[in-house]
Amino acid sequence: MATRFDPFHEMDRMLGQLVAADRASAAMPLDLYRAGDHYVLHMDLPGVDPGTIDVNVEDRTLTIRAQRSAAPEGDLQWLARERPVGTYARQLTVGRGLALDAIAATYTDGVLTLTIPVAEDAKPRRIEVQHGDATTRLEAAKA
């Protein structure tokens, strides 16, 4: 039995992946900037239980996970339900030259802040150029 290629199924699968990625970025919007010798990442995580926030670095991939719990079920009649619930994750590939073992994380007022220092060996430094005395002369050896 031959496997049939269904282009609509394949397009639906790809669209599902894009929507999932868009859902994660929409649920976990972030700002990232460099300030001097460190990078700062602010990620909005309103309504997240701080105990569910997990920040992990493996190789050069920074993964942030958090969970927003649903309202208690029971005798409820929902009139509107737009706030997303569940576990969310974002992965960022970080460049070389960062001190990944020195990342600091805080969670205040629904915002997760990561401070990622630049590694010492990646910081720019000035190299002084030595120059010889302009009056130095070379003399021919006497034969």
DRENPA-3360 file (N, C-alpha, C; in nm, 2 decimals, always signed):
BEGIN
1 = MATRFDPF = +0.08/-0.12/+0.00/+0.00/+0.00/+0.00/+0.09/+0.12/+0.00 ~ +0.07/+0.21/-0.10/+0.15/+0.33/-0.11/+0.10/+0.44/-0.02 ~ +0.19/+0.52/+0.03/+0.15/+0.64/+0.11/+0.12/+0.75/+0.02 ~ +0.01/+0.81/+0.04/-0.03/+0.93/-0.05/+0.01/+1.05/+0.02 ~ +0.06/+1.15/-0.06/+0.10/+1.28/-0.01/-0.02/+1.37/-0.02 ~ -0.06/+1.42/+0.09/-0.17/+1.51/+0.10/-0.12/+1.65/+0.13 ~ -0.12/+1.74/+0.03/-0.06/+1.87/+0.05/-0.14/+1.96/+0.15 ~ -0.27/+1.93/+0.16/-0.35/+2.01/+0.26/-0.32/+1.97/+0.40;
9 = HEMDRMLG = -0.30/+1.84/+0.42/-0.26/+1.79/+0.55/-0.12/+1.85/+0.59 ~ -0.03/+1.85/+0.50/+0.10/+1.91/+0.52/+0.09/+2.06/+0.55 ~ +0.01/+2.13/+0.48/+0.00/+2.27/+0.51/-0.07/+2.30/+0.64 ~ -0.16/+2.21/+0.68/-0.23/+2.23/+0.81/-0.13/+2.20/+0.92 ~ -0.04/+2.10/+0.90/+0.06/+2.07/+1.00/+0.15/+2.19/+1.02 ~ +0.20/+2.25/+0.91/+0.29/+2.36/+0.91/+0.22/+2.48/+0.98 ~ +0.10/+2.51/+0.94/+0.02/+2.62/+1.00/+0.01/+2.60/+1.15 ~ -0.02/+2.47/+1.19/-0.03/+2.44/+1.33/+0.10/+2.48/+1.41;
17 = QLVAADRA = +0.21/+2.45/+1.35/+0.34/+2.48/+1.41/+0.36/+2.63/+1.42 ~ +0.32/+2.70/+1.32/+0.34/+2.85/+1.32/+0.25/+2.91/+1.43 ~ +0.12/+2.86/+1.44/+0.03/+2.91/+1.53/+0.08/+2.88/+1.68 ~ +0.13/+2.76/+1.70/+0.19/+2.73/+1.83/+0.30/+2.82/+1.87 ~ +0.39/+2.85/+1.77/+0.50/+2.94/+1.80/+0.45/+3.08/+1.83 ~ +0.35/+3.12/+1.75/+0.29/+3.26/+1.77/+0.22/+3.26/+1.90 ~ +0.15/+3.16/+1.94/+0.08/+3.15/+2.07/+0.18/+3.17/+2.18 ~ +0.29/+3.10/+2.17/+0.39/+3.11/+2.28/+0.45/+3.26/+2.29;
25 = SAAMPLDL = +0.48/+3.32/+2.17/+0.53/+3.45/+2.18/+0.43/+3.55/+2.22 ~ +0.30/+3.53/+2.18/+0.19/+3.62/+2.23/+0.17/+3.60/+2.38 ~ +0.18/+3.48/+2.43/+0.15/+3.46/+2.57/+0.27/+3.50/+2.66 ~ +0.39/+3.51/+2.60/+0.51/+3.54/+2.67/+0.59/+3.64/+2.59 ~ +0.54/+3.76/+2.58/+0.61/+3.87/+2.50/+0.73/+3.91/+2.58 ~ +0.84/+3.95/+2.51/+0.96/+3.99/+2.57/+1.02/+4.11/+2.51 ~ +1.11/+4.17/+2.59/+1.20/+4.28/+2.54/+1.34/+4.23/+2.58 ~ +1.43/+4.26/+2.49/+1.57/+4.22/+2.51/+1.66/+4.34/+2.47;
33 = YRAGDHYV = +1.75/+4.38/+2.55/+1.84/+4.48/+2.52/+1.98/+4.46/+2.59 ~ +2.08/+4.53/+2.54/+2.21/+4.53/+2.60/+2.23/+4.66/+2.67 ~ +2.28/+4.65/+2.80/+2.31/+4.77/+2.88/+2.45/+4.75/+2.93 ~ +2.55/+4.82/+2.87/+2.69/+4.81/+2.91/+2.74/+4.67/+2.89 ~ +2.78/+4.60/+3.00/+2.84/+4.47/+2.99/+2.75/+4.36/+3.02 ~ +2.62/+4.38/+3.00/+2.52/+4.27/+3.03/+2.40/+4.29/+2.94 ~ +2.33/+4.18/+2.92/+2.20/+4.18/+2.85/+2.09/+4.17/+2.95 ~ +1.97/+4.24/+2.92/+1.86/+4.23/+3.01/+1.74/+4.18/+2.92;
41 = LHMDLPGV = +1.67/+4.08/+2.98/+1.55/+4.03/+2.91/+1.43/+4.05/+3.01 ~ +1.33/+4.11/+2.96/+1.20/+4.13/+3.04/+1.10/+4.05/+2.97 ~ +1.03/+3.96/+3.04/+0.92/+3.88/+2.98/+0.80/+3.89/+3.06 ~ +0.69/+3.93/+3.00/+0.56/+3.94/+3.07/+0.50/+3.80/+3.10 ~ +0.48/+3.78/+3.22/+0.41/+3.65/+3.27/+0.31/+3.68/+3.37 ~ +0.20/+3.76/+3.34/+0.10/+3.79/+3.44/+0.02/+3.67/+3.47 ~ -0.01/+3.66/+3.60/-0.10/+3.55/+3.65/-0.03/+3.42/+3.67 ~ +0.10/+3.42/+3.65/+0.18/+3.29/+3.66/+0.22/+3.27/+3.80;
49 = DPGTIDVN = +0.20/+3.14/+3.85/+0.25/+3.11/+3.98/+0.40/+3.11/+3.98 ~ +0.47/+3.19/+4.06/+0.61/+3.20/+4.06/+0.68/+3.07/+4.08 ~ +0.62/+2.97/+4.15/+0.68/+2.84/+4.17/+0.69/+2.76/+4.04 ~ +0.62/+2.80/+3.94/+0.62/+2.72/+3.81/+0.72/+2.77/+3.71 ~ +0.78/+2.89/+3.74/+0.87/+2.94/+3.64/+1.00/+2.86/+3.65 ~ +1.05/+2.82/+3.53/+1.17/+2.74/+3.52/+1.26/+2.81/+3.41 ~ +1.38/+2.85/+3.45/+1.47/+2.90/+3.35/+1.59/+2.80/+3.34 ~ +1.62/+2.76/+3.22/+1.72/+2.65/+3.20/+1.81/+2.69/+3.08;
57 = VEDRTLTI = +1.94/+2.66/+3.09/+2.03/+2.68/+2.99/+2.10/+2.55/+2.96 ~ +2.09/+2.51/+2.83/+2.16/+2.39/+2.79/+2.23/+2.42/+2.66 ~ +2.36/+2.40/+2.65/+2.44/+2.44/+2.54/+2.42/+2.59/+2.52 ~ +2.36/+2.63/+2.41/+2.34/+2.77/+2.38/+2.19/+2.80/+2.37 ~ +2.11/+2.71/+2.43/+1.96/+2.73/+2.43/+1.91/+2.77/+2.56 ~ +1.85/+2.89/+2.57/+1.79/+2.94/+2.69/+1.64/+2.90/+2.68 ~ +1.59/+2.83/+2.78/+1.45/+2.79/+2.78/+1.38/+2.84/+2.90 ~ +1.27/+2.91/+2.88/+1.19/+2.96/+2.99/+1.05/+2.90/+2.98;
65 = RAQRSAAP = +1.01/+2.84/+3.10/+0.88/+2.77/+3.11/+0.80/+2.83/+3.22 ~ +0.67/+2.84/+3.21/+0.59/+2.89/+3.32/+0.45/+2.83/+3.30 ~ +0.37/+2.83/+3.40/+0.24/+2.78/+3.40/+0.13/+2.87/+3.46 ~ +0.03/+2.89/+3.38/-0.09/+2.97/+3.43/-0.20/+2.87/+3.45 ~ -0.25/+2.86/+3.57/-0.36/+2.77/+3.61/-0.49/+2.82/+3.57 ~ -0.58/+2.73/+3.54/-0.72/+2.77/+3.51/-0.80/+2.80/+3.64 ~ -0.90/+2.88/+3.62/-0.99/+2.91/+3.73/-1.05/+2.78/+3.78 ~ -1.08/+2.77/+3.90/-1.15/+2.65/+3.95/-1.28/+2.62/+3.88;
73 = EGDLQWLA = -1.29/+2.50/+3.84/-1.42/+2.46/+3.77/-1.53/+2.43/+3.88 ~ -1.64/+2.41/+3.84/-1.75/+2.39/+3.93/-1.88/+2.44/+3.86 ~ -1.96/+2.50/+3.94/-2.08/+2.55/+3.89/-2.06/+2.69/+3.84 ~ -1.99/+2.70/+3.73/-1.96/+2.83/+3.67/-2.03/+2.84/+3.53 ~ -2.07/+2.96/+3.50/-2.13/+2.98/+3.37/-2.04/+3.09/+3.30 ~ -1.95/+3.05/+3.22/-1.85/+3.14/+3.16/-1.92/+3.24/+3.06 ~ -1.90/+3.37/+3.07/-1.95/+3.46/+2.98/-1.84/+3.51/+2.88 ~ -1.72/+3.50/+2.92/-1.60/+3.53/+2.84/-1.49/+3.45/+2.90;
81 = RERPVGTY = -1.41/+3.39/+2.81/-1.29/+3.32/+2.86/-1.18/+3.34/+2.76 ~ -1.10/+3.45/+2.77/-1.00/+3.48/+2.68/-0.86/+3.46/+2.73 ~ -0.84/+3.45/+2.86/-0.71/+3.44/+2.92/-0.66/+3.30/+2.90 ~ -0.54/+3.29/+2.83/-0.49/+3.15/+2.81/-0.44/+3.09/+2.93 ~ -0.45/+2.96/+2.94/-0.41/+2.88/+3.06/-0.32/+2.77/+3.00 ~ -0.24/+2.71/+3.09/-0.16/+2.60/+3.06/-0.01/+2.63/+3.08 ~ +0.07/+2.54/+3.02/+0.22/+2.56/+3.03/+0.27/+2.62/+2.90 ~ +0.35/+2.73/+2.92/+0.41/+2.80/+2.81/+0.56/+2.79/+2.81;
89 = ARQLTVGR = +0.62/+2.78/+2.70/+0.77/+2.78/+2.69/+0.82/+2.86/+2.57 ~ +0.93/+2.93/+2.60/+1.00/+3.00/+2.49/+1.14/+2.95/+2.49 ~ +1.20/+2.93/+2.38/+1.34/+2.90/+2.36/+1.41/+3.00/+2.28 ~ +1.52/+3.05/+2.33/+1.61/+3.14/+2.26/+1.75/+3.09/+2.24 ~ +1.80/+3.10/+2.12/+1.94/+3.06/+2.10/+2.03/+3.18/+2.14 ~ +2.12/+3.16/+2.23/+2.20/+3.27/+2.27/+2.34/+3.26/+2.21 ~ +2.40/+3.37/+2.18/+2.53/+3.37/+2.12/+2.64/+3.33/+2.21 ~ +2.76/+3.32/+2.16/+2.88/+3.29/+2.24/+2.92/+3.42/+2.31;
97 = GLALDAIA = +3.00/+3.40/+2.41/+3.05/+3.52/+2.47/+2.97/+3.57/+2.59 ~ +2.87/+3.49/+2.63/+2.79/+3.53/+2.75/+2.83/+3.44/+2.87 ~ +2.82/+3.49/+2.99/+2.85/+3.42/+3.11/+2.72/+3.35/+3.15 ~ +2.69/+3.24/+3.09/+2.56/+3.17/+3.11/+2.55/+3.11/+3.25 ~ +2.66/+3.09/+3.32/+2.66/+3.04/+3.45/+2.63/+3.15/+3.56 ~ +2.62/+3.28/+3.51/+2.60/+3.39/+3.60/+2.47/+3.46/+3.58 ~ +2.37/+3.40/+3.51/+2.24/+3.46/+3.49/+2.17/+3.48/+3.62 ~ +2.12/+3.60/+3.64/+2.03/+3.64/+3.75/+1.89/+3.65/+3.71;
105 = ATYTDGVL = +1.79/+3.60/+3.79/+1.65/+3.61/+3.75/+1.57/+3.66/+3.87 ~ +1.48/+3.75/+3.83/+1.38/+3.80/+3.93/+1.24/+3.80/+3.87 ~ +1.14/+3.79/+3.95/+1.00/+3.79/+3.91/+0.93/+3.89/+4.00 ~ +0.89/+4.00/+3.94/+0.82/+4.11/+4.01/+0.70/+4.16/+3.93 ~ +0.59/+4.17/+4.00/+0.47/+4.23/+3.93/+0.44/+4.17/+3.80 ~ +0.45/+4.04/+3.79/+0.42/+3.97/+3.66/+0.52/+3.98/+3.55 ~ +0.64/+4.03/+3.58/+0.75/+4.04/+3.48/+0.87/+3.96/+3.53 ~ +0.91/+3.87/+3.45/+1.04/+3.80/+3.47/+1.15/+3.88/+3.41;
113 = TLTIPVAE = +1.26/+3.90/+3.49/+1.37/+3.98/+3.44/+1.49/+3.89/+3.45 ~ +1.56/+3.87/+3.34/+1.69/+3.80/+3.34/+1.80/+3.89/+3.31 ~ +1.91/+3.89/+3.38/+2.03/+3.97/+3.36/+2.14/+3.87/+3.32 ~ +2.19/+3.88/+3.20/+2.29/+3.79/+3.14/+2.42/+3.87/+3.12 ~ +2.52/+3.85/+3.20/+2.65/+3.92/+3.18/+2.72/+3.87/+3.06 ~ +2.80/+3.96/+3.00/+2.89/+3.93/+2.89/+3.01/+3.86/+2.96 ~ +3.06/+3.76/+2.90/+3.18/+3.69/+2.96/+3.30/+3.78/+2.96 ~ +3.39/+3.76/+3.05/+3.51/+3.85/+3.06/+3.59/+3.84/+2.93;
121 = DAKPRRIE = +3.61/+3.72/+2.88/+3.69/+3.70/+2.76/+3.63/+3.76/+2.64 ~ +3.50/+3.79/+2.64/+3.43/+3.85/+2.53/+3.42/+4.00/+2.53 ~ +3.45/+4.06/+2.64/+3.44/+4.21/+2.66/+3.55/+4.27/+2.57 ~ +3.52/+4.38/+2.51/+3.62/+4.46/+2.44/+3.73/+4.51/+2.53 ~ +3.85/+4.52/+2.48/+3.95/+4.57/+2.56/+4.05/+4.64/+2.47 ~ +4.12/+4.74/+2.53/+4.21/+4.82/+2.45/+4.35/+4.76/+2.47 ~ +4.42/+4.75/+2.36/+4.55/+4.69/+2.36/+4.65/+4.80/+2.32 ~ +4.74/+4.83/+2.42/+4.84/+4.94/+2.40/+4.94/+4.89/+2.30;
129 = VQHGDATT = +4.97/+4.98/+2.21/+5.08/+4.95/+2.11/+5.21/+5.02/+2.16 ~ +5.31/+4.93/+2.17/+5.44/+4.98/+2.21/+5.51/+5.03/+2.08 ~ +5.59/+5.13/+2.09/+5.67/+5.18/+1.98/+5.81/+5.21/+2.02 ~ +5.91/+5.19/+1.93/+6.04/+5.22/+1.97/+6.08/+5.36/+1.97 ~ +6.19/+5.40/+2.02/+6.24/+5.53/+2.02/+6.28/+5.58/+1.88 ~ +6.24/+5.69/+1.84/+6.26/+5.74/+1.70/+6.41/+5.77/+1.68 ~ +6.49/+5.79/+1.78/+6.63/+5.82/+1.76/+6.72/+5.70/+1.76 ~ +6.66/+5.58/+1.77/+6.74/+5.46/+1.77/+6.80/+5.44/+1.63;
137 = RLEAAKA = +6.93/+5.41/+1.63/+6.99/+5.38/+1.50/+7.06/+5.25/+1.50 ~ +7.06/+5.19/+1.39/+7.13/+5.06/+1.38/+7.27/+5.09/+1.32 ~ +7.37/+5.03/+1.38/+7.50/+5.06/+1.33/+7.55/+4.93/+1.27 ~ +7.62/+4.94/+1.16/+7.68/+4.83/+1.09/+7.79/+4.77/+1.18 ~ +7.80/+4.64/+1.18/+7.90/+4.57/+1.26/+8.03/+4.60/+1.19 ~ +8.14/+4.62/+1.27/+8.27/+4.64/+1.22/+8.33/+4.51/+1.18 ~ +8.39/+4.52/+1.06/+8.45/+4.39/+1.01/+8.59/+4.38/+1.05;
% end
